[in-house]
């Protein structure tokens, strides 16, 4: 069918008020809410609630926003969100931190399809490793969310959500190339059949970069790749099983530093880092009382490895793993 119109994400308090009024009017007229009208981050309810019912400062970045901006790395579109600051060390692929309302990056919880993606060793997420899926959406919830998510969410929550096969069926393929040895692409296929919802996707982005040292000759480039799988199965009308798996591999060059004239950066062949992250989760959702009482059980894990080299010699590295189980129950009391 024809796609519903997509509203842009909110950039000012006036736009927020206007969008809220429109959403409330649509609900009052009996129009069914679309996926873009629902927010899952604010309440942890699996199917989400209408955005106009969330009493918090939020921004929803929709798939159309990714298409309009031609964004390839998620951190680039976050720069436009009020109250959010993005800092990157060096060129594309360098360590990238996101801060919300002046808090440190370790106080901002990052979720990827509901998985706590923060590096277990650094206690924060490196946004250089997150390639954008042009059909995904991002929910940015600003302010203290520690009551729902714990001390990791003192500054806010950023939830990167890819659509299910039922929400975005079919196949998509993108390939592109540009200057500075830059090329990349994405592939995705998804669908729903006989109760099985499935999505398989992958992305790749590589660039030779640019000369970063004054008077130098070495290009500072990077290569980013990702693979993802997302499944759900409706066992009964009230019981649903789900699973998510993701793999991200990032390699980036860097230069050494000199603290004397004529410059502060020097050509440093064989210097850079590689980061490999694996994410996974399995869960089940069960509804009672005509869908008003939901029980959600999930187990998720992260395994992250980083290695750094200097002049072709291994100089450091770290590895962190996290396994987490959670149970959440929600009872809805609707007012007429």
N, C-alpha and C positions, 0 to 999 in steps of 0.2 A: 504494500500500500504506500500511499504518499507519506513522506516523513512529516512529522509535526514541526512547526517552526521552532528554531533554537534561539533562545535569548542569550545575549552576551553576558559574561560574568560581571559582577558588580565592582565598580571602581570608585563610587562616591556614596556618601550617606543618602543623598537625594535619589540616586539610582536604586539603592537598596529599598528605600521607602516605596518608590514607584513599582518595583518588581514585586514587592510583598503585596501591595494593593491589587495588582493584576492577578497574582496567584489566588488571593482570597476571593476575588470576584469570580474567577473560573470555578473554584470549589463551590461557591454559593450557587452558581448556575448549573451545578451538577456535572461539569466536565471532568472526565477521569484524569487523574494526574499522570503525566508522562514520566519516563525515567529521569529526565532532567529536572523535574519538580521534586524529586525525592532526595533525602539526605540520610546517609547511614552512619556517618561519623559521630553525630551529636548524641546518639542514644544507644548505639551498638545493636540496634534491631536489624536482623539480617535483610529484611525486605525494604527497610528505610521508612522514613516518615516525611510528610510534606514539609518543604523547606520553610514555609511561612509559619510553621508551628515550633520552630527552634528559636529559643530566646537567647541567642548568642550571635556574636559577630562572625560572619562567614562569607566566603567567596567560593563560587562554583565555577571552575574552568571547564567548559564543555568541549566536545569534539570539534565543533565549528571554530572555536577559538584556536585550537591547534592548527586547523586547516588555514585559517586566515593569516596566522603568524608564520606558517611554514616552519614551525619549531621542530627541531630534531632531538634536543636534549631538554628534559622537563624543567631544569633549573632556569632556563632562559625565559619561560613564560611566567615563572614565579616572581620575576623581577617587577612585574606590573601589579602585583597584589599589594594593596595597602597594608602597612604594618610589617611587611616581609622584606628582609634584606638578604642579598645573595653575594657571597664573596668566593672568588676562585683563585687558587694559587697557580700562576703561570698560564699556559695556553689551554686550549680545549683538552679535556681529559685530566687536568690537574685537580687536586683535592678541592672539592666545592662544598661550602657550608651554607646552611640556610638558618637565619635567625628570625624570630617573630617577636615583635614589640620589645626589642632590646634585650631579650633573654639570650642566653648562650645556645649554640646549636644542639648541645646535649640535652637541653630542656624542651626541644621540639620533637615530638614523636612522629616518626614516619611509618606509615602503613602502606603496603603494596598488596592489593587484593585481600586486605584484612590481616596480612602477616606483619608482625613487628619487624621492620627491616633494618633497624639500627645495628651497626657493627658491634658485636659483643665485646670486642677489645677496646674500641674507642668510645663506646656508648653514644655514638652519633652516626648519622647516615651520610655517606659521601654521594652527593647528588651528581657527580661526574659519571657515575656508573649507571644512571637511569636514562635509557633511551625512550623517546616518546613514541607511543602507539597512537596514530592519528585518530583512532576511534575511542580512545580512553577519555576519562574525565578525572579531574582533581578537585577534591573538597578540602578547603583550607579553613579550619576552625580556629579562630584566634582567641586568646585568653586562657585562663587556667582551666584545664580539663582533667586535673589530677584526680578529681572525685570519680571519674569514669575509667581513666586509663593509668592512673598511678603517677609517681613523681616524674616520669619521663615527659609528661605533657604539661609542665608548668607554663610554658609559653604558648602552646597550642598543639594542634594535630594537623598533619598533612596526609591525606589519604589518596593514593593513586589507585584508581579502579578501572579495570578493563571490562568491557561489556561481555555478557554471556553469549552463547551461540544463538539463543532465542532472541536476544535484543539486537544483535548485529549478525544476521546469518549471511552465508555466502563467502566468497573469496575476495581477497584484496592483494594487490601486488604493486609495489612502487620501487623504481630504480632511478638514480640520478647521479650526475657527475658534475664537477665544477673545477675551478681554479685551485692552485696549490695542491694538486694531486688528491683532491677531495672526491670521494664517491661513497655511496651508501644505498640502502634500500630496506624495505620491510616486506614480509609476506604473512598472510593471515588467512585461516579458513575456520569457519565455525558453523554450527547448525544445531538443530534439535530434532530428534526422531525417537519415537517409542519410549519417551521418558528420559532419554539420555541427551544432556546438553554438553556440547564439546567445543573447545577452541584450541587451536594450535597456532602459534605465532613465533616470529623471529625477526630480529633487526640487526643491522650492521652499519657502522659509520666509521670511515677512516679518512685521515688527512695527513699530508706531509707537513702541514703547518707552515710556520714562517721563521725567519731568522730572528732570534730573540736577543742575542748578544750584540752590543754596539760594535760594528766592525767585524762581527763574526760571520761564519759561513754555514753553521749547522742549523738545519730546520728543526723546530720543536713540534713534532706531530703526535698523533694518538690514533688508537684503534679501539673501537668499542663494539661489542657484540652481545646479543642476548637471545635466549630461547625461553619459551613459556608454554605451559599446557594448563588448561582449566577445564574441569569436568564437574558435572552434577547429574544426579540420577534421582528421579521421583519414584521411590519404592511404592508409596501409597499417596493418596491426595494429601496426607498429613505428615508424611515422613520423607525427608530429602537428605541424600548423602552428597558430599562435595569434596573436591580435592584440587589443590593448586600446586604447581611446581614451576620454579623459575631458575634460570642460570644466567649469570652475567660475568663477562670477562672484559677487563679494561687494561690497556697498556698505554702508557704515556711517557714521552720523553721529558727531560728537564735539564737545565743547565746549572753548573756550579756558581758560586758567588765569590767575587773578589772585593775586598774592602779597601782598595786603593785605586786611584785614577789609572786609566781613563774611564773605566766603567765598572759596574757592579756585577754584571753577568759575563760569564766566560764560556766559550765553547767547551762542552764536556762530553765527548763521544762515549757511548755506552753507559749513559746515566739516565735513570728513569725508574719507573715502578710498574708492577703488574698486580692487579687486584681481581680475585675470583670469588664470587659469592654464589651460594646455593640456598634457595629458599623453598620451603615446602609446608603444606598444611593439609590435614584431613579433618572433616567435621560432619556433624549431623544436626539437622533442625527438625523439631517435632512440634506440631501444633495441636492444641486442645481447645475446648470451649469455642467451637466454630471459628478457630483461627485467632481468637483474642489472647490466648495464652501460649507463648512460644518458648520452647526450651532449645538452647543451642550449646552443643558440646564440641570442642575443637582441640586438636593437638597440632602445634606448629614448631618449626625449627629453622635455624639459620646457621650456616657454616661459612665463615668469611676468612680469606687468606690474603695477605699483602706481602709482597717482596720488593725490596729496593736494591738497585745496583748503582755503582759509581765507577766509571772507567772500566766497565765490563767485569767488575768484581762485586759479589754479593756483599752488601754492607748492613743489611738488616731485614727484618720481617716480623710478622706476628700472625697469629691464628686465633680465632675466637669462635666458639660454638654456643648455641643456646637452644634449649628445648623447653617448651612452655605448653601447659594444658590449661584450659579455661572452660568455665560453665557459666552461662548467662541465661536468665529467665526474664521474660517481659510479659506483663499483663496489661492489656489496654482497656481503659475505661472511656468509652466514647460518650461525648455529650451531644444531645440532640440539637 
